[in-house]
Amino acid sequence: MLLKLIIALNSFAYAYPSQLKVWKDDKYIPVVIKEHQGLHLSEVCLKKSPANCDAFNATKVVTTASATRTGTVGHPASRYCHDKNGVVRILISNDNKQYDFCLFKDGSMIDSWELYYKHFPKEVIK
């Protein structure tokens, strides 16, 4: 019983908002985030079936993680986003929580850490 309660609270604590916003052109623009195959992707990726966008396709091919880059020294997920030819964007929820996303040229986005962990699972990182 206690284990079920802990799991329920844990999943609630990390519930991902479906509506986020990103700062663009001097204003906040709404971004709809959906879950697909365990990944949080922008709605742009899921308009066609099967999912086809730069963000989702980035999860299919491993890219060698680069050495440190200016501005992202301590953030491996940000560096990996850049290695995948993406740009890091911080999305904001209605309660002002921040989420790291990797934005690609086609406008699609994926959670930066999910992209990173897709290729470098936590148990392998040292």
C-alpha positions in Angstrom: 0.0 0.0 0.0 2.8 2.4 1.0 4.7 1.6 -2.2 1.6 2.4 -4.3 1.2 5.7 -2.6 4.9 6.6 -3.1 4.7 5.7 -6.8 1.5 7.7 -7.2 3.0 10.8 -5.5 6.2 10.4 -7.5 4.4 10.3 -10.8 2.3 13.3 -9.8 5.4 15.3 -8.7 7.0 14.7 -12.1 3.8 15.1 -14.2 4.7 17.0 -17.3 2.5 19.9 -18.3 1.0 19.6 -21.8 1.0 23.4 -22.3 4.3 25.3 -22.0 5.4 28.6 -23.5 8.6 29.9 -25.1 9.9 33.4 -25.4 10.0 34.4 -29.1 9.8 37.8 -30.8 9.4 39.7 -27.5 6.4 37.6 -26.3 5.5 34.2 -25.0 4.3 31.7 -27.6 2.3 28.6 -26.4 3.9 25.2 -27.1 1.9 22.0 -26.8 3.9 19.0 -25.6 2.8 15.5 -26.1 4.3 12.2 -25.0 5.2 9.7 -27.7 7.2 6.5 -27.0 8.3 7.8 -23.6 9.5 11.1 -25.0 8.1 14.6 -24.6 7.9 16.1 -28.0 6.3 19.3 -29.4 2.9 18.7 -31.1 4.6 19.5 -34.5 6.2 16.0 -34.4 2.9 14.2 -34.1 0.8 15.9 -36.8 1.6 13.0 -39.1 1.6 9.3 -38.4 4.2 7.9 -37.9 6.0 10.7 -36.0 8.3 12.5 -38.4 10.3 15.5 -37.4 13.9 16.5 -36.7 13.4 16.2 -32.9 12.1 12.6 -33.1 14.6 11.6 -35.8 17.4 12.8 -33.6 16.6 10.0 -31.1 17.3 7.4 -33.7 20.9 8.1 -34.5 23.7 8.3 -31.9 26.0 11.3 -32.3 29.3 11.4 -30.5 29.1 13.7 -27.6 31.4 16.6 -28.0 33.9 18.1 -25.5 32.9 21.3 -23.7 31.4 24.2 -25.6 31.1 27.8 -24.6 28.0 28.5 -22.7 27.1 24.9 -22.0 30.1 23.8 -20.0 28.3 22.0 -17.2 25.2 20.8 -19.1 25.8 17.6 -21.1 22.2 17.6 -22.4 22.7 21.1 -23.8 25.9 20.2 -25.5 24.3 17.1 -27.0 21.5 19.2 -28.3 24.1 21.4 -30.1 25.8 18.3 -31.4 22.5 17.3 -33.0 22.3 20.7 -34.7 19.6 21.9 -32.3 19.3 25.0 -30.1 18.5 24.9 -26.4 15.3 26.7 -25.4 13.9 27.0 -21.9 10.1 26.5 -21.9 8.1 27.8 -19.0 4.9 26.3 -17.4 2.0 28.3 -16.1 3.4 27.9 -12.6 6.8 29.2 -13.8 8.7 25.9 -13.7 11.4 25.7 -16.4 12.0 22.8 -18.8 15.0 22.4 -21.1 14.1 21.6 -24.7 16.1 21.2 -27.9 14.6 23.1 -30.8 15.4 22.0 -34.4 15.2 23.8 -37.7 11.8 22.4 -38.6 10.4 23.9 -35.4 10.1 20.6 -33.6 11.3 20.2 -30.0 12.2 17.4 -27.6 13.1 17.5 -23.9 16.9 17.9 -23.9 17.6 15.4 -21.1 15.3 12.8 -22.7 17.3 13.1 -26.0 20.6 12.8 -24.1 19.5 9.8 -22.0 18.1 8.1 -25.1 21.7 7.6 -26.2 23.6 7.8 -22.9 21.5 5.9 -20.3 21.9 7.1 -16.7 23.5 3.8 -15.5 26.3 4.1 -18.1 27.2 7.7 -17.2 30.2 8.0 -14.9 
